[in-house]
Amino acid sequence: MKDVTGVTKVCERIDKDIEETNNQINRRTRESKRLEDRMDEMCKRLAFLEEANIEKEGRINYLEGIIESMSDKLCRCGESQSSFELNT
């Protein structure tokens, strides 16, 4: 009878250890899934920011081109006046 009781206690302890291990695995799986979801969201955000940056750079280049094409039409009054003041 002692042998059966001892075997039963060992089996109960093994069942408890397996249950604890399964609980840990389940927690780790949920944590891994949350981190994976967060990583996916961060990748989407990064892709959006990269696209926005490319668009911004295009606008900057466009505006620089406009400014450069207008540079010969800019007033240079201050520059010639300062040259005159240096000569007097």
DASUL-V615320 format. One record per residue. N is the residue number from 1. PHI is phi in whole degrees, 0 to 359 (999 if undefined). PSI is psi in degrees with one decimal (none if undefined). NEAR is the number of other C-alpha atoms within 10 Angstrom. Layout:
n: <N | N>
phi: <PHI | PHI>
psi: <PSI | PSI>
near: <NEAR | NEAR>
//
This chain:
n: <1 | 2 | 3 | 4 | 5 | 6 | 7 | 8 | 9 | 10 | 11 | 12 | 13 | 14 | 15 | 16 | 17 | 18 | 19 | 20 | 21 | 22 | 23 | 24 | 25 | 26 | 27 | 28 | 29 | 30 | 31 | 32 | 33 | 34 | 35 | 36 | 37 | 38 | 39 | 40 | 41 | 42 | 43 | 44 | 45 | 46 | 47 | 48 | 49 | 50 | 51 | 52 | 53 | 54 | 55 | 56 | 57 | 58 | 59 | 60 | 61 | 62 | 63 | 64 | 65 | 66 | 67 | 68 | 69 | 70 | 71 | 72 | 73 | 74 | 75 | 76 | 77 | 78 | 79 | 80 | 81 | 82 | 83 | 84 | 85 | 86 | 87 | 88>
phi: <999 | 297 | 297 | 293 | 296 | 296 | 294 | 298 | 296 | 297 | 296 | 296 | 295 | 296 | 299 | 295 | 297 | 295 | 297 | 297 | 296 | 297 | 297 | 296 | 298 | 297 | 297 | 295 | 295 | 296 | 296 | 298 | 296 | 298 | 294 | 296 | 297 | 296 | 297 | 299 | 296 | 293 | 295 | 296 | 296 | 297 | 298 | 299 | 295 | 297 | 296 | 296 | 293 | 298 | 297 | 297 | 298 | 297 | 295 | 299 | 299 | 299 | 294 | 297 | 297 | 297 | 298 | 296 | 291 | 264 | 298 | 285 | 261 | 287 | 288 | 246 | 301 | 297 | 292 | 289 | 293 | 292 | 295 | 296 | 295 | 290 | 281 | 271>
psi: <-36.0 | -37.2 | -41.3 | -42.1 | -42.6 | -42.5 | -40.4 | -44.2 | -40.6 | -44.0 | -40.0 | -41.1 | -41.2 | -43.4 | -41.9 | -43.3 | -41.3 | -41.5 | -43.6 | -41.1 | -42.9 | -39.7 | -42.2 | -42.3 | -42.7 | -42.8 | -44.3 | -37.0 | -44.4 | -42.2 | -42.9 | -41.0 | -42.8 | -43.5 | -38.0 | -43.5 | -41.9 | -41.1 | -41.2 | -44.1 | -39.7 | -37.8 | -40.8 | -42.3 | -42.4 | -42.7 | -41.8 | -45.9 | -38.5 | -43.2 | -42.4 | -38.0 | -40.6 | -43.4 | -42.7 | -43.8 | -38.2 | -42.2 | -41.1 | -46.9 | -41.2 | -48.3 | -37.3 | -38.5 | -42.5 | -45.5 | -42.8 | -39.8 | -21.8 | -4.6 | -31.4 | -12.4 | -1.0 | 146.8 | 130.7 | 27.3 | -45.6 | -35.7 | -45.1 | -32.6 | -41.6 | -32.6 | -40.4 | -42.5 | -32.5 | -31.5 | -20.2 | none>
near: <5 | 7 | 8 | 9 | 10 | 11 | 11 | 12 | 12 | 12 | 12 | 12 | 12 | 12 | 12 | 12 | 12 | 12 | 12 | 12 | 12 | 12 | 12 | 12 | 12 | 12 | 12 | 12 | 12 | 12 | 12 | 12 | 12 | 12 | 12 | 12 | 12 | 12 | 12 | 12 | 12 | 12 | 12 | 12 | 12 | 12 | 12 | 12 | 12 | 12 | 12 | 12 | 12 | 12 | 12 | 12 | 12 | 12 | 12 | 12 | 12 | 12 | 12 | 12 | 12 | 11 | 13 | 11 | 10 | 10 | 11 | 9 | 9 | 8 | 8 | 10 | 8 | 9 | 9 | 10 | 10 | 10 | 10 | 10 | 8 | 8 | 6 | 5>
//
